[in-house]
Amino acid sequence: MPDTPPEFSESADSDAVAEDNEFDSLRGILADGVVGAAGGLVGTAMMTVVFLIAQSVGAFELTDFAILMELLGLSEVVPPVLFGFLLFLGGGMVPWPLLFASLKAYLPGESSPVSGAFFGAAMWSGFVLAFYTGQTGLSLVLYGILTLVAHVVYGIGLGAVFDYFETRPDSIV
């Protein structure tokens, strides 16, 4: 072929094409979802440790997760604290990792854990208002600081899992 531009040449790398198709396959999409859920689970577990520390100093109560069941009108039907926390865990494992994956390229930071820290700090702005239960004085200051730390830790954990799977040679994330 005379004067064929390089982007249209027939010598396209078949491995690169196959690799691109793998991202669009059901297997690739499910693998990405599993990575996101694993990252959300790790991040939420790390966040829960900070919440337990906040509870020990009187800045946060784990019973505040019952608010989620009250919003759904299920606090009389199921144990509200347990199911509220499970709903919170589900949110940390599904929608937030999906949002992080879609925004990661636009977040500051050169690595996924650093970008995750910024993502967690942004998420905190909604949490701090939604779960505020009337703290005042030092308790309010500790509530603000410790819940911010919890969300930054969540983002770091989420980003660390994404980073781990992005650097593995056999991963498709």
Biotite code that builds the C-alpha atoms (Angstrom):
import biotite.structure as struc

atoms = struc.array([
    struc.Atom([0.000, 0.000, 0.000], chain_id="A", res_id=1, res_name="MET", atom_name="CA", element="C"),
    struc.Atom([1.594, 3.243, -1.052], chain_id="A", res_id=2, res_name="PRO", atom_name="CA", element="C"),
    struc.Atom([1.703, 6.124, 1.435], chain_id="A", res_id=3, res_name="ASP", atom_name="CA", element="C"),
    struc.Atom([-0.529, 4.497, 4.040], chain_id="A", res_id=4, res_name="THR", atom_name="CA", element="C"),
    struc.Atom([-0.459, 6.431, 7.340], chain_id="A", res_id=5, res_name="PRO", atom_name="CA", element="C"),
    struc.Atom([0.959, 4.397, 10.224], chain_id="A", res_id=6, res_name="PRO", atom_name="CA", element="C"),
    struc.Atom([-2.342, 4.402, 12.145], chain_id="A", res_id=7, res_name="GLU", atom_name="CA", element="C"),
    struc.Atom([-4.010, 2.584, 9.241], chain_id="A", res_id=8, res_name="PHE", atom_name="CA", element="C"),
    struc.Atom([-1.288, 0.116, 8.447], chain_id="A", res_id=9, res_name="SER", atom_name="CA", element="C"),
    struc.Atom([-2.188, -3.537, 8.317], chain_id="A", res_id=10, res_name="GLU", atom_name="CA", element="C"),
    struc.Atom([0.637, -4.429, 10.662], chain_id="A", res_id=11, res_name="SER", atom_name="CA", element="C"),
    struc.Atom([-1.419, -3.578, 13.750], chain_id="A", res_id=12, res_name="ALA", atom_name="CA", element="C"),
    struc.Atom([-0.240, -5.387, 16.824], chain_id="A", res_id=13, res_name="ASP", atom_name="CA", element="C"),
    struc.Atom([-2.743, -8.215, 17.352], chain_id="A", res_id=14, res_name="SER", atom_name="CA", element="C"),
    struc.Atom([-1.781, -8.495, 21.032], chain_id="A", res_id=15, res_name="ASP", atom_name="CA", element="C"),
    struc.Atom([-2.766, -4.883, 21.672], chain_id="A", res_id=16, res_name="ALA", atom_name="CA", element="C"),
    struc.Atom([-6.104, -5.420, 19.918], chain_id="A", res_id=17, res_name="VAL", atom_name="CA", element="C"),
    struc.Atom([-6.770, -8.578, 21.925], chain_id="A", res_id=18, res_name="ALA", atom_name="CA", element="C"),
    struc.Atom([-5.819, -6.750, 25.123], chain_id="A", res_id=19, res_name="GLU", atom_name="CA", element="C"),
    struc.Atom([-8.228, -3.905, 24.315], chain_id="A", res_id=20, res_name="ASP", atom_name="CA", element="C"),
    struc.Atom([-11.023, -6.398, 23.666], chain_id="A", res_id=21, res_name="ASN", atom_name="CA", element="C"),
    struc.Atom([-10.357, -8.069, 27.004], chain_id="A", res_id=22, res_name="GLU", atom_name="CA", element="C"),
    struc.Atom([-11.204, -4.824, 28.823], chain_id="A", res_id=23, res_name="PHE", atom_name="CA", element="C"),
    struc.Atom([-14.591, -4.849, 27.119], chain_id="A", res_id=24, res_name="ASP", atom_name="CA", element="C"),
    struc.Atom([-15.313, -8.496, 27.822], chain_id="A", res_id=25, res_name="SER", atom_name="CA", element="C"),
    struc.Atom([-17.667, -9.601, 30.561], chain_id="A", res_id=26, res_name="LEU", atom_name="CA", element="C"),
    struc.Atom([-14.742, -11.260, 32.320], chain_id="A", res_id=27, res_name="ARG", atom_name="CA", element="C"),
    struc.Atom([-12.815, -7.991, 32.383], chain_id="A", res_id=28, res_name="GLY", atom_name="CA", element="C"),
    struc.Atom([-15.777, -6.005, 33.658], chain_id="A", res_id=29, res_name="ILE", atom_name="CA", element="C"),
    struc.Atom([-16.453, -8.544, 36.412], chain_id="A", res_id=30, res_name="LEU", atom_name="CA", element="C"),
    struc.Atom([-12.775, -8.594, 37.377], chain_id="A", res_id=31, res_name="ALA", atom_name="CA", element="C"),
    struc.Atom([-12.786, -4.804, 37.655], chain_id="A", res_id=32, res_name="ASP", atom_name="CA", element="C"),
    struc.Atom([-15.903, -5.011, 39.823], chain_id="A", res_id=33, res_name="GLY", atom_name="CA", element="C"),
    struc.Atom([-14.276, -7.551, 42.116], chain_id="A", res_id=34, res_name="VAL", atom_name="CA", element="C"),
    struc.Atom([-11.195, -5.343, 42.449], chain_id="A", res_id=35, res_name="VAL", atom_name="CA", element="C"),
    struc.Atom([-13.408, -2.373, 43.307], chain_id="A", res_id=36, res_name="GLY", atom_name="CA", element="C"),
    struc.Atom([-15.383, -4.371, 45.864], chain_id="A", res_id=37, res_name="ALA", atom_name="CA", element="C"),
    struc.Atom([-12.178, -5.700, 47.429], chain_id="A", res_id=38, res_name="ALA", atom_name="CA", element="C"),
    struc.Atom([-10.780, -2.177, 47.611], chain_id="A", res_id=39, res_name="GLY", atom_name="CA", element="C"),
    struc.Atom([-14.003, -0.940, 49.183], chain_id="A", res_id=40, res_name="GLY", atom_name="CA", element="C"),
    struc.Atom([-13.950, -3.754, 51.732], chain_id="A", res_id=41, res_name="LEU", atom_name="CA", element="C"),
    struc.Atom([-10.341, -3.012, 52.683], chain_id="A", res_id=42, res_name="VAL", atom_name="CA", element="C"),
    struc.Atom([-11.020, 0.713, 52.866], chain_id="A", res_id=43, res_name="GLY", atom_name="CA", element="C"),
    struc.Atom([-14.180, 0.286, 54.939], chain_id="A", res_id=44, res_name="THR", atom_name="CA", element="C"),
    struc.Atom([-12.414, -2.098, 57.316], chain_id="A", res_id=45, res_name="ALA", atom_name="CA", element="C"),
    struc.Atom([-9.645, 0.466, 57.835], chain_id="A", res_id=46, res_name="MET", atom_name="CA", element="C"),
    struc.Atom([-12.235, 3.210, 58.264], chain_id="A", res_id=47, res_name="MET", atom_name="CA", element="C"),
    struc.Atom([-14.087, 1.157, 60.880], chain_id="A", res_id=48, res_name="THR", atom_name="CA", element="C"),
    struc.Atom([-10.938, 0.967, 63.001], chain_id="A", res_id=49, res_name="VAL", atom_name="CA", element="C"),
    struc.Atom([-10.777, 4.771, 63.047], chain_id="A", res_id=50, res_name="VAL", atom_name="CA", element="C"),
    struc.Atom([-14.510, 4.890, 63.893], chain_id="A", res_id=51, res_name="PHE", atom_name="CA", element="C"),
    struc.Atom([-13.855, 2.577, 66.847], chain_id="A", res_id=52, res_name="LEU", atom_name="CA", element="C"),
    struc.Atom([-11.109, 4.930, 68.028], chain_id="A", res_id=53, res_name="ILE", atom_name="CA", element="C"),
    struc.Atom([-13.522, 7.856, 67.622], chain_id="A", res_id=54, res_name="ALA", atom_name="CA", element="C"),
    struc.Atom([-16.122, 5.961, 69.641], chain_id="A", res_id=55, res_name="GLN", atom_name="CA", element="C"),
    struc.Atom([-13.603, 5.300, 72.413], chain_id="A", res_id=56, res_name="SER", atom_name="CA", element="C"),
    struc.Atom([-12.994, 9.050, 72.831], chain_id="A", res_id=57, res_name="VAL", atom_name="CA", element="C"),
    struc.Atom([-16.705, 9.913, 72.601], chain_id="A", res_id=58, res_name="GLY", atom_name="CA", element="C"),
    struc.Atom([-16.608, 11.623, 69.213], chain_id="A", res_id=59, res_name="ALA", atom_name="CA", element="C"),
    struc.Atom([-18.709, 9.114, 67.242], chain_id="A", res_id=60, res_name="PHE", atom_name="CA", element="C"),
    struc.Atom([-21.152, 6.332, 68.061], chain_id="A", res_id=61, res_name="GLU", atom_name="CA", element="C"),
    struc.Atom([-21.481, 3.229, 65.920], chain_id="A", res_id=62, res_name="LEU", atom_name="CA", element="C"),
    struc.Atom([-25.172, 3.333, 66.787], chain_id="A", res_id=63, res_name="THR", atom_name="CA", element="C"),
    struc.Atom([-25.334, 6.328, 64.418], chain_id="A", res_id=64, res_name="ASP", atom_name="CA", element="C"),
    struc.Atom([-25.481, 3.808, 61.563], chain_id="A", res_id=65, res_name="PHE", atom_name="CA", element="C"),
    struc.Atom([-29.067, 3.197, 62.656], chain_id="A", res_id=66, res_name="ALA", atom_name="CA", element="C"),
    struc.Atom([-29.833, 6.532, 60.961], chain_id="A", res_id=67, res_name="ILE", atom_name="CA", element="C"),
    struc.Atom([-29.615, 4.726, 57.630], chain_id="A", res_id=68, res_name="LEU", atom_name="CA", element="C"),
    struc.Atom([-32.337, 2.262, 58.632], chain_id="A", res_id=69, res_name="MET", atom_name="CA", element="C"),
    struc.Atom([-34.507, 5.087, 59.938], chain_id="A", res_id=70, res_name="GLU", atom_name="CA", element="C"),
    struc.Atom([-34.231, 6.799, 56.552], chain_id="A", res_id=71, res_name="LEU", atom_name="CA", element="C"),
    struc.Atom([-35.448, 3.608, 54.884], chain_id="A", res_id=72, res_name="LEU", atom_name="CA", element="C"),
    struc.Atom([-38.187, 3.079, 57.464], chain_id="A", res_id=73, res_name="GLY", atom_name="CA", element="C"),
    struc.Atom([-36.782, -0.298, 58.472], chain_id="A", res_id=74, res_name="LEU", atom_name="CA", element="C"),
    struc.Atom([-35.611, 0.431, 62.012], chain_id="A", res_id=75, res_name="SER", atom_name="CA", element="C"),
    struc.Atom([-38.581, -1.490, 63.485], chain_id="A", res_id=76, res_name="GLU", atom_name="CA", element="C"),
    struc.Atom([-38.157, -4.476, 61.149], chain_id="A", res_id=77, res_name="VAL", atom_name="CA", element="C"),
    struc.Atom([-34.433, -5.280, 61.373], chain_id="A", res_id=78, res_name="VAL", atom_name="CA", element="C"),
    struc.Atom([-31.678, -4.605, 63.919], chain_id="A", res_id=79, res_name="PRO", atom_name="CA", element="C"),
    struc.Atom([-30.975, -1.003, 62.868], chain_id="A", res_id=80, res_name="PRO", atom_name="CA", element="C"),
    struc.Atom([-27.308, -0.703, 63.870], chain_id="A", res_id=81, res_name="VAL", atom_name="CA", element="C"),
    struc.Atom([-26.244, -3.975, 62.232], chain_id="A", res_id=82, res_name="LEU", atom_name="CA", element="C"),
    struc.Atom([-28.177, -3.447, 59.024], chain_id="A", res_id=83, res_name="PHE", atom_name="CA", element="C"),
    struc.Atom([-27.229, 0.233, 58.948], chain_id="A", res_id=84, res_name="GLY", atom_name="CA", element="C"),
    struc.Atom([-23.573, -0.742, 59.076], chain_id="A", res_id=85, res_name="PHE", atom_name="CA", element="C"),
    struc.Atom([-24.107, -3.430, 56.409], chain_id="A", res_id=86, res_name="LEU", atom_name="CA", element="C"),
    struc.Atom([-25.740, -0.822, 54.171], chain_id="A", res_id=87, res_name="LEU", atom_name="CA", element="C"),
    struc.Atom([-22.796, 1.505, 54.860], chain_id="A", res_id=88, res_name="PHE", atom_name="CA", element="C"),
    struc.Atom([-20.404, -1.359, 53.996], chain_id="A", res_id=89, res_name="LEU", atom_name="CA", element="C"),
    struc.Atom([-22.307, -2.034, 50.769], chain_id="A", res_id=90, res_name="GLY", atom_name="CA", element="C"),
    struc.Atom([-21.965, 1.617, 49.823], chain_id="A", res_id=91, res_name="GLY", atom_name="CA", element="C"),
    struc.Atom([-18.256, 1.465, 50.530], chain_id="A", res_id=92, res_name="GLY", atom_name="CA", element="C"),
    struc.Atom([-17.895, -1.620, 48.344], chain_id="A", res_id=93, res_name="MET", atom_name="CA", element="C"),
    struc.Atom([-20.001, -0.772, 45.287], chain_id="A", res_id=94, res_name="VAL", atom_name="CA", element="C"),
    struc.Atom([-20.825, 2.833, 44.334], chain_id="A", res_id=95, res_name="PRO", atom_name="CA", element="C"),
    struc.Atom([-17.831, 4.611, 45.891], chain_id="A", res_id=96, res_name="TRP", atom_name="CA", element="C"),
    struc.Atom([-15.200, 2.345, 44.265], chain_id="A", res_id=97, res_name="PRO", atom_name="CA", element="C"),
    struc.Atom([-16.982, 2.760, 40.923], chain_id="A", res_id=98, res_name="LEU", atom_name="CA", element="C"),
    struc.Atom([-16.925, 6.522, 41.314], chain_id="A", res_id=99, res_name="LEU", atom_name="CA", element="C"),
    struc.Atom([-13.265, 6.416, 42.362], chain_id="A", res_id=100, res_name="PHE", atom_name="CA", element="C"),
    struc.Atom([-12.365, 4.291, 39.327], chain_id="A", res_id=101, res_name="ALA", atom_name="CA", element="C"),
    struc.Atom([-14.062, 6.745, 37.007], chain_id="A", res_id=102, res_name="SER", atom_name="CA", element="C"),
    struc.Atom([-12.572, 9.868, 38.625], chain_id="A", res_id=103, res_name="LEU", atom_name="CA", element="C"),
    struc.Atom([-9.094, 8.553, 39.480], chain_id="A", res_id=104, res_name="LYS", atom_name="CA", element="C"),
    struc.Atom([-7.446, 10.057, 36.412], chain_id="A", res_id=105, res_name="ALA", atom_name="CA", element="C"),
    struc.Atom([-8.725, 13.509, 37.373], chain_id="A", res_id=106, res_name="TYR", atom_name="CA", element="C"),
    struc.Atom([-7.790, 13.418, 41.070], chain_id="A", res_id=107, res_name="LEU", atom_name="CA", element="C"),
    struc.Atom([-4.538, 14.901, 42.352], chain_id="A", res_id=108, res_name="PRO", atom_name="CA", element="C"),
    struc.Atom([-1.748, 12.511, 43.264], chain_id="A", res_id=109, res_name="GLY", atom_name="CA", element="C"),
    struc.Atom([0.698, 10.424, 41.296], chain_id="A", res_id=110, res_name="GLU", atom_name="CA", element="C"),
    struc.Atom([-0.379, 7.107, 42.792], chain_id="A", res_id=111, res_name="SER", atom_name="CA", element="C"),
    struc.Atom([-3.754, 5.529, 43.470], chain_id="A", res_id=112, res_name="SER", atom_name="CA", element="C"),
    struc.Atom([-3.434, 5.666, 47.294], chain_id="A", res_id=113, res_name="PRO", atom_name="CA", element="C"),
    struc.Atom([-2.702, 9.411, 47.174], chain_id="A", res_id=114, res_name="VAL", atom_name="CA", element="C"),
    struc.Atom([-5.594, 9.975, 44.779], chain_id="A", res_id=115, res_name="SER", atom_name="CA", element="C"),
    struc.Atom([-7.719, 7.838, 47.081], chain_id="A", res_id=116, res_name="GLY", atom_name="CA", element="C"),
    struc.Atom([-6.846, 10.064, 50.026], chain_id="A", res_id=117, res_name="ALA", atom_name="CA", element="C"),
    struc.Atom([-8.156, 13.081, 48.133], chain_id="A", res_id=118, res_name="PHE", atom_name="CA", element="C"),
    struc.Atom([-11.245, 11.105, 47.111], chain_id="A", res_id=119, res_name="PHE", atom_name="CA", element="C"),
    struc.Atom([-11.906, 10.110, 50.730], chain_id="A", res_id=120, res_name="GLY", atom_name="CA", element="C"),
    struc.Atom([-11.507, 13.702, 51.897], chain_id="A", res_id=121, res_name="ALA", atom_name="CA", element="C"),
    struc.Atom([-14.083, 14.817, 49.337], chain_id="A", res_id=122, res_name="ALA", atom_name="CA", element="C"),
    struc.Atom([-16.502, 12.087, 50.471], chain_id="A", res_id=123, res_name="MET", atom_name="CA", element="C"),
    struc.Atom([-16.092, 13.239, 54.070], chain_id="A", res_id=124, res_name="TRP", atom_name="CA", element="C"),
    struc.Atom([-17.921, 16.498, 53.348], chain_id="A", res_id=125, res_name="SER", atom_name="CA", element="C"),
    struc.Atom([-21.193, 14.609, 52.945], chain_id="A", res_id=126, res_name="GLY", atom_name="CA", element="C"),
    struc.Atom([-20.598, 12.171, 55.765], chain_id="A", res_id=127, res_name="PHE", atom_name="CA", element="C"),
    struc.Atom([-19.759, 14.808, 58.356], chain_id="A", res_id=128, res_name="VAL", atom_name="CA", element="C"),
    struc.Atom([-23.122, 16.493, 57.792], chain_id="A", res_id=129, res_name="LEU", atom_name="CA", element="C"),
    struc.Atom([-25.230, 13.343, 57.432], chain_id="A", res_id=130, res_name="ALA", atom_name="CA", element="C"),
    struc.Atom([-23.973, 11.635, 60.596], chain_id="A", res_id=131, res_name="PHE", atom_name="CA", element="C"),
    struc.Atom([-23.684, 14.688, 62.855], chain_id="A", res_id=132, res_name="TYR", atom_name="CA", element="C"),
    struc.Atom([-25.680, 13.999, 66.015], chain_id="A", res_id=133, res_name="THR", atom_name="CA", element="C"),
    struc.Atom([-25.280, 17.152, 68.073], chain_id="A", res_id=134, res_name="GLY", atom_name="CA", element="C"),
    struc.Atom([-21.676, 16.982, 69.260], chain_id="A", res_id=135, res_name="GLN", atom_name="CA", element="C"),
    struc.Atom([-20.357, 20.195, 70.791], chain_id="A", res_id=136, res_name="THR", atom_name="CA", element="C"),
    struc.Atom([-17.040, 21.549, 72.021], chain_id="A", res_id=137, res_name="GLY", atom_name="CA", element="C"),
    struc.Atom([-14.088, 19.166, 72.014], chain_id="A", res_id=138, res_name="LEU", atom_name="CA", element="C"),
    struc.Atom([-16.345, 16.286, 70.995], chain_id="A", res_id=139, res_name="SER", atom_name="CA", element="C"),
    struc.Atom([-17.313, 18.199, 67.834], chain_id="A", res_id=140, res_name="LEU", atom_name="CA", element="C"),
    struc.Atom([-13.674, 18.946, 67.001], chain_id="A", res_id=141, res_name="VAL", atom_name="CA", element="C"),
    struc.Atom([-12.726, 15.281, 67.510], chain_id="A", res_id=142, res_name="LEU", atom_name="CA", element="C"),
    struc.Atom([-15.756, 14.209, 65.451], chain_id="A", res_id=143, res_name="TYR", atom_name="CA", element="C"),
    struc.Atom([-14.634, 16.376, 62.553], chain_id="A", res_id=144, res_name="GLY", atom_name="CA", element="C"),
    struc.Atom([-10.986, 15.367, 62.713], chain_id="A", res_id=145, res_name="ILE", atom_name="CA", element="C"),
    struc.Atom([-11.478, 11.635, 63.287], chain_id="A", res_id=146, res_name="LEU", atom_name="CA", element="C"),
    struc.Atom([-14.168, 11.223, 60.634], chain_id="A", res_id=147, res_name="THR", atom_name="CA", element="C"),
    struc.Atom([-11.914, 13.069, 58.177], chain_id="A", res_id=148, res_name="LEU", atom_name="CA", element="C"),
    struc.Atom([-9.051, 10.739, 59.100], chain_id="A", res_id=149, res_name="VAL", atom_name="CA", element="C"),
    struc.Atom([-11.398, 7.746, 58.657], chain_id="A", res_id=150, res_name="ALA", atom_name="CA", element="C"),
    struc.Atom([-12.342, 8.861, 55.155], chain_id="A", res_id=151, res_name="HIS", atom_name="CA", element="C"),
    struc.Atom([-8.758, 9.593, 54.145], chain_id="A", res_id=152, res_name="VAL", atom_name="CA", element="C"),
    struc.Atom([-7.783, 6.136, 55.425], chain_id="A", res_id=153, res_name="VAL", atom_name="CA", element="C"),
    struc.Atom([-10.679, 4.631, 53.418], chain_id="A", res_id=154, res_name="TYR", atom_name="CA", element="C"),
    struc.Atom([-9.393, 6.332, 50.283], chain_id="A", res_id=155, res_name="GLY", atom_name="CA", element="C"),
    struc.Atom([-5.831, 5.190, 50.904], chain_id="A", res_id=156, res_name="ILE", atom_name="CA", element="C"),
    struc.Atom([-6.989, 1.580, 51.388], chain_id="A", res_id=157, res_name="GLY", atom_name="CA", element="C"),
    struc.Atom([-9.180, 1.723, 48.294], chain_id="A", res_id=158, res_name="LEU", atom_name="CA", element="C"),
    struc.Atom([-6.385, 3.242, 46.239], chain_id="A", res_id=159, res_name="GLY", atom_name="CA", element="C"),
    struc.Atom([-3.815, 0.767, 47.551], chain_id="A", res_id=160, res_name="ALA", atom_name="CA", element="C"),
    struc.Atom([-5.916, -2.173, 46.350], chain_id="A", res_id=161, res_name="VAL", atom_name="CA", element="C"),
    struc.Atom([-6.402, -0.522, 42.948], chain_id="A", res_id=162, res_name="PHE", atom_name="CA", element="C"),
    struc.Atom([-2.668, 0.189, 42.788], chain_id="A", res_id=163, res_name="ASP", atom_name="CA", element="C"),
    struc.Atom([-1.810, -3.397, 43.704], chain_id="A", res_id=164, res_name="TYR", atom_name="CA", element="C"),
    struc.Atom([-3.973, -4.854, 40.962], chain_id="A", res_id=165, res_name="PHE", atom_name="CA", element="C"),
    struc.Atom([-2.931, -2.275, 38.350], chain_id="A", res_id=166, res_name="GLU", atom_name="CA", element="C"),
    struc.Atom([0.735, -3.222, 38.708], chain_id="A", res_id=167, res_name="THR", atom_name="CA", element="C"),
    struc.Atom([0.215, -6.980, 38.487], chain_id="A", res_id=168, res_name="ARG", atom_name="CA", element="C"),
    struc.Atom([1.205, -8.257, 35.031], chain_id="A", res_id=169, res_name="PRO", atom_name="CA", element="C"),
    struc.Atom([-1.668, -10.752, 34.805], chain_id="A", res_id=170, res_name="ASP", atom_name="CA", element="C"),
    struc.Atom([-4.345, -8.301, 35.908], chain_id="A", res_id=171, res_name="SER", atom_name="CA", element="C"),
    struc.Atom([-6.695, -6.604, 33.492], chain_id="A", res_id=172, res_name="ILE", atom_name="CA", element="C"),
    struc.Atom([-7.540, -3.643, 35.709], chain_id="A", res_id=173, res_name="VAL", atom_name="CA", element="C"),
])
